């Protein structure tokens, strides 16, 4: 007998998560359609990506320590220089791994 690739409860969980993500994104677009974009709102929206990045990166740096901090600084520097997100992330991870392998 051929076993299923995924259990029914797993498939249901994936569908529920996909639906939740879709509804959150669609709801955000719908909500922003009803907001007047004033200069203050525009400044807030422009600052949001940096705030999200800081909220994700800083706890990791605080937990892991110097290897993560050096990797994050390397990634930020490469992003500023080359404007290539993928290359910056890959280089930042490699720098963090190298620093950790060096015993820091």
N, CA and C atoms as a LAMMPS dump frame, in Angstrom:
ITEM: TIMESTEP
0
ITEM: NUMBER OF ATOMS
312
ITEM: BOX BOUNDS ff ff ff
-5.0000000000000000e+02 5.0000000000000000e+02
-5.0000000000000000e+02 5.0000000000000000e+02
-5.0000000000000000e+02 5.0000000000000000e+02
ITEM: ATOMS id mol type element x y z
1 1 1 N 0.832 -1.183 0
2 1 2 C 0 0 0
3 1 3 C 0.881 1.253 0
4 2 1 N 0.492 2.232 -0.754
5 2 2 C 1.24 3.488 -0.843
6 2 3 C 0.813 4.41 0.294
7 3 1 N 1.805 4.901 1.005
8 3 2 C 1.516 5.82 2.104
9 3 3 C 1.304 7.226 1.554
10 4 1 N 0.414 8.004 2.164
11 4 2 C 0.206 9.379 1.69
12 4 3 C 1.442 10.233 1.965
13 5 1 N 1.633 11.22 1.111
14 5 2 C 2.777 12.113 1.29
15 5 3 C 2.634 12.981 2.528
16 6 1 N 1.394 13.271 2.898
17 6 2 C 1.157 14.127 4.06
18 6 3 C -0.114 13.647 4.759
19 7 1 N -0.099 13.725 6.062
20 7 2 C -1.278 13.363 6.839
21 7 3 C -2.38 14.395 6.599
22 8 1 N -3.634 14.001 6.688
23 8 2 C -4.73 14.961 6.477
24 8 3 C -4.669 16.162 7.42
25 9 1 N -4.285 15.951 8.679
26 9 2 C -4.206 17.071 9.622
27 9 3 C -3.087 18.035 9.221
28 10 1 N -2.004 17.484 8.66
29 10 2 C -0.924 18.345 8.182
30 10 3 C -1.371 19.189 6.999
31 11 1 N -2.104 18.576 6.076
32 11 2 C -2.623 19.316 4.923
33 11 3 C -3.591 20.4 5.381
34 12 1 N -4.428 20.069 6.364
35 12 2 C -5.371 21.054 6.893
36 12 3 C -4.625 22.225 7.551
37 13 1 N -3.556 21.923 8.277
38 13 2 C -2.768 22.984 8.924
39 13 3 C -2.133 23.895 7.877
40 14 1 N -1.607 23.312 6.805
41 14 2 C -0.984 24.121 5.753
42 14 3 C -2.012 25.015 5.082
43 15 1 N -3.178 24.458 4.771
44 15 2 C -4.236 25.254 4.143
45 15 3 C -4.687 26.367 5.078
46 16 1 N -4.843 26.06 6.365
47 16 2 C -5.268 27.081 7.328
48 16 3 C -4.236 28.195 7.445
49 17 1 N -2.945 27.848 7.459
50 17 2 C -1.899 28.873 7.549
51 17 3 C -1.859 29.726 6.282
52 18 1 N -2.021 29.083 5.122
53 18 2 C -2.021 29.84 3.864
54 18 3 C -3.201 30.799 3.819
55 19 1 N -4.363 30.335 4.242
56 19 2 C -5.545 31.19 4.272
57 19 3 C -5.358 32.354 5.243
58 20 1 N -4.76 32.078 6.39
59 20 2 C -4.505 33.133 7.374
60 20 3 C -3.562 34.191 6.808
61 21 1 N -2.487 33.762 6.164
62 21 2 C -1.538 34.709 5.566
63 21 3 C -2.231 35.541 4.499
64 22 1 N -3.01 34.887 3.641
65 22 2 C -3.717 35.625 2.592
66 22 3 C -4.657 36.662 3.191
67 23 1 N -5.439 36.26 4.192
68 23 2 C -6.393 37.193 4.799
69 23 3 C -5.691 38.36 5.488
70 24 1 N -4.552 38.099 6.134
71 24 2 C -3.813 39.186 6.776
72 24 3 C -3.294 40.179 5.747
73 25 1 N -2.739 39.663 4.654
74 25 2 C -2.222 40.562 3.616
75 25 3 C -3.348 41.318 2.922
76 26 1 N -4.408 40.608 2.551
77 26 2 C -5.534 41.264 1.885
78 26 3 C -6.176 42.292 2.812
79 27 1 N -6.278 41.943 4.094
80 27 2 C -6.839 42.88 5.062
81 27 3 C -5.995 44.137 5.199
82 28 1 N -4.683 43.969 5.133
83 28 2 C -3.801 45.146 5.197
84 28 3 C -3.985 46.058 3.999
85 29 1 N -4.08 45.471 2.819
86 29 2 C -4.32 46.284 1.618
87 29 3 C -5.679 46.969 1.692
88 30 1 N -6.697 46.233 2.154
89 30 2 C -8.031 46.81 2.262
90 30 3 C -8.027 47.968 3.273
91 31 1 N -7.388 47.746 4.418
92 31 2 C -7.34 48.773 5.458
93 31 3 C -6.602 50.016 4.975
94 32 1 N -5.457 49.832 4.305
95 32 2 C -4.688 50.988 3.83
96 32 3 C -5.436 51.736 2.713
97 33 1 N -6.376 51.062 2.057
98 33 2 C -7.208 51.75 1.075
99 33 3 C -8.136 52.76 1.708
100 34 1 N -8.329 52.662 3.008
101 34 2 C -9.216 53.573 3.724
102 34 3 C -8.457 54.584 4.577
103 35 1 N -7.132 54.622 4.451
104 35 2 C -6.311 55.543 5.235
105 35 3 C -5.792 56.645 4.324
106 36 1 N -5.961 57.869 4.769
107 36 2 C -5.402 58.993 4.03
108 36 3 C -3.901 59.035 4.3
109 37 1 N -3.112 58.995 3.246
110 37 2 C -1.655 58.964 3.405
111 37 3 C -1.151 60.401 3.529
112 38 1 N -1.014 60.829 4.768
113 38 2 C -0.482 62.154 5.065
114 38 3 C 1.041 62.05 5.094
115 39 1 N 1.747 63.165 5.114
116 39 2 C 3.21 63.086 5.22
117 39 3 C 3.677 62.309 6.458
118 40 1 N 2.946 62.419 7.552
119 40 2 C 3.319 61.695 8.767
120 40 3 C 3.156 60.187 8.566
121 41 1 N 2.054 59.766 7.955
122 41 2 C 1.824 58.342 7.69
123 41 3 C 2.867 57.828 6.705
124 42 1 N 3.199 58.622 5.697
125 42 2 C 4.204 58.219 4.714
126 42 3 C 5.557 57.992 5.382
127 43 1 N 5.964 58.888 6.298
128 43 2 C 7.234 58.722 7.01
129 43 3 C 7.225 57.445 7.85
130 44 1 N 6.081 57.161 8.482
131 44 2 C 5.966 55.951 9.292
132 44 3 C 6.104 54.709 8.41
133 45 1 N 5.452 54.711 7.267
134 45 2 C 5.517 53.565 6.363
135 45 3 C 6.917 53.386 5.78
136 46 1 N 7.624 54.489 5.55
137 46 2 C 8.987 54.396 5.023
138 46 3 C 9.958 53.869 6.077
139 47 1 N 9.686 54.122 7.354
140 47 2 C 10.566 53.664 8.43
141 47 3 C 10.271 52.228 8.851
142 48 1 N 9.141 51.699 8.464
143 48 2 C 8.712 50.378 8.912
144 48 3 C 9.663 49.243 8.546
145 49 1 N 10.185 49.141 7.316
146 49 2 C 11.088 48.016 7.02
147 49 3 C 12.331 47.979 7.914
148 50 1 N 12.906 49.113 8.19
149 50 2 C 14.069 49.149 9.08
150 50 3 C 13.714 48.717 10.492
151 51 1 N 12.549 49.101 10.952
152 51 2 C 12.105 48.704 12.289
153 51 3 C 11.902 47.201 12.379
154 52 1 N 11.318 46.629 11.34
155 52 2 C 11.094 45.183 11.324
156 52 3 C 12.427 44.448 11.29
157 53 1 N 13.347 44.935 10.469
158 53 2 C 14.665 44.306 10.39
159 53 3 C 15.372 44.355 11.744
160 54 1 N 15.322 45.496 12.395
161 54 2 C 15.954 45.621 13.711
162 54 3 C 15.305 44.685 14.719
163 55 1 N 13.985 44.547 14.657
164 55 2 C 13.287 43.668 15.594
165 55 3 C 13.646 42.204 15.377
166 56 1 N 14.031 41.849 14.164
167 56 2 C 14.409 40.465 13.874
168 56 3 C 15.886 40.224 14.186
169 57 1 N 16.76 41.141 13.784
170 57 2 C 18.203 40.929 13.869
171 57 3 C 18.75 41.151 15.283
172 58 1 N 18.319 42.176 15.969
173 58 2 C 18.916 42.514 17.264
174 58 3 C 18.768 41.426 18.327
175 59 1 N 17.622 40.76 18.464
176 59 2 C 17.567 39.66 19.439
177 59 3 C 18.526 38.51 19.105
178 60 1 N 18.711 38.23 17.821
179 60 2 C 19.642 37.172 17.419
180 60 3 C 21.066 37.572 17.785
181 61 1 N 21.418 38.821 17.51
182 61 2 C 22.752 39.324 17.846
183 61 3 C 22.955 39.29 19.355
184 62 1 N 21.936 39.666 20.115
185 62 2 C 22.058 39.662 21.576
186 62 3 C 22.232 38.252 22.116
187 63 1 N 21.569 37.274 21.508
188 63 2 C 21.645 35.901 21.996
189 63 3 C 22.954 35.223 21.597
190 64 1 N 23.374 35.401 20.347
191 64 2 C 24.547 34.682 19.838
192 64 3 C 25.848 35.405 20.185
193 65 1 N 25.83 36.725 20.168
194 65 2 C 27.013 37.477 20.554
195 65 3 C 27.865 37.953 19.396
196 66 1 N 29.191 38.036 19.596
197 66 2 C 30.089 38.629 18.603
198 66 3 C 30.022 38.02 17.194
199 67 1 N 29.923 36.705 17.024
200 67 2 C 29.859 36.198 15.642
201 67 3 C 28.655 36.753 14.869
202 68 1 N 27.507 36.81 15.537
203 68 2 C 26.315 37.337 14.875
204 68 3 C 26.447 38.833 14.631
205 69 1 N 27.032 39.551 15.578
206 69 2 C 27.203 40.998 15.413
207 69 3 C 28.136 41.31 14.25
208 70 1 N 29.233 40.591 14.174
209 70 2 C 30.185 40.827 13.077
210 70 3 C 29.559 40.436 11.747
211 71 1 N 28.819 39.324 11.711
212 71 2 C 28.125 38.925 10.488
213 71 3 C 27.079 39.946 10.063
214 72 1 N 26.337 40.492 11.027
215 72 2 C 25.319 41.493 10.713
216 72 3 C 25.954 42.777 10.179
217 73 1 N 27.063 43.18 10.779
218 73 2 C 27.758 44.382 10.296
219 73 3 C 28.305 44.152 8.886
220 74 1 N 28.847 42.961 8.641
221 74 2 C 29.352 42.634 7.301
222 74 3 C 28.216 42.651 6.284
223 75 1 N 27.079 42.062 6.652
224 75 2 C 25.926 42.044 5.743
225 75 3 C 25.43 43.459 5.467
226 76 1 N 25.356 44.283 6.502
227 76 2 C 24.897 45.667 6.309
228 76 3 C 25.86 46.445 5.42
229 77 1 N 27.156 46.273 5.651
230 77 2 C 28.142 46.969 4.828
231 77 3 C 28.067 46.544 3.369
232 78 1 N 27.935 45.244 3.128
233 78 2 C 27.831 44.771 1.745
234 78 3 C 26.536 45.231 1.095
235 79 1 N 25.472 45.32 1.868
236 79 2 C 24.208 45.799 1.318
237 79 3 C 24.336 47.263 0.908
238 80 1 N 25.006 48.05 1.721
239 80 2 C 25.206 49.464 1.386
240 80 3 C 26.075 49.6 0.134
241 81 1 N 27.119 48.777 0.042
242 81 2 C 28.039 48.865 -1.096
243 81 3 C 27.432 48.362 -2.404
244 82 1 N 26.784 47.194 -2.352
245 82 2 C 26.389 46.531 -3.589
246 82 3 C 24.894 46.512 -3.862
247 83 1 N 24.07 46.858 -2.881
248 83 2 C 22.613 46.863 -3.05
249 83 3 C 22.08 45.519 -3.545
250 84 1 N 22.631 44.435 -3.017
251 84 2 C 22.198 43.096 -3.398
252 84 3 C 21.891 42.332 -2.108
253 85 1 N 20.593 42.149 -1.818
254 85 2 C 20.186 41.54 -0.555
255 85 3 C 20.703 40.117 -0.406
256 86 1 N 20.557 39.317 -1.452
257 86 2 C 20.97 37.92 -1.362
258 86 3 C 22.466 37.797 -1.086
259 87 1 N 23.275 38.534 -1.825
260 87 2 C 24.725 38.481 -1.624
261 87 3 C 25.09 38.953 -0.212
262 88 1 N 24.418 39.992 0.261
263 88 2 C 24.712 40.51 1.601
264 88 3 C 24.366 39.483 2.673
265 89 1 N 23.222 38.826 2.541
266 89 2 C 22.825 37.827 3.544
267 89 3 C 23.774 36.633 3.519
268 90 1 N 24.081 36.143 2.33
269 90 2 C 24.995 34.999 2.221
270 90 3 C 26.359 35.353 2.811
271 91 1 N 26.882 36.522 2.46
272 91 2 C 28.187 36.937 2.979
273 91 3 C 28.134 37.125 4.496
274 92 1 N 27.05 37.706 5.014
275 92 2 C 26.92 37.89 6.461
276 92 3 C 26.917 36.571 7.206
277 93 1 N 26.193 35.583 6.667
278 93 2 C 26.169 34.257 7.293
279 93 3 C 27.553 33.622 7.234
280 94 1 N 28.21 33.724 6.084
281 94 2 C 29.555 33.137 5.959
282 94 3 C 30.55 33.798 6.903
283 95 1 N 30.467 35.102 7.048
284 95 2 C 31.349 35.804 7.984
285 95 3 C 31.065 35.354 9.415
286 96 1 N 29.781 35.239 9.777
287 96 2 C 29.432 34.755 11.113
288 96 3 C 29.944 33.358 11.383
289 97 1 N 29.819 32.485 10.388
290 97 2 C 30.32 31.115 10.526
291 97 3 C 31.836 31.118 10.675
292 98 1 N 32.516 31.925 9.858
293 98 2 C 33.977 31.981 9.927
294 98 3 C 34.455 32.505 11.28
295 99 1 N 33.769 33.52 11.794
296 99 2 C 34.146 34.092 13.096
297 99 3 C 33.934 33.048 14.192
298 100 1 N 32.816 32.335 14.112
299 100 2 C 32.566 31.298 15.115
300 100 3 C 33.58 30.16 14.994
301 101 1 N 33.921 29.781 13.762
302 101 2 C 34.9 28.703 13.557
303 101 3 C 36.297 29.115 14.049
304 102 1 N 36.568 30.423 14.009
305 102 2 C 37.85 30.925 14.49
306 102 3 C 37.921 30.932 16.02
307 103 1 N 36.813 30.602 16.661
308 103 2 C 36.83 30.484 18.116
309 103 3 C 36.321 31.689 18.865
310 104 1 N 35.725 32.611 18.212
311 104 2 C 35.244 33.806 18.907
312 104 3 C 33.855 33.603 19.465
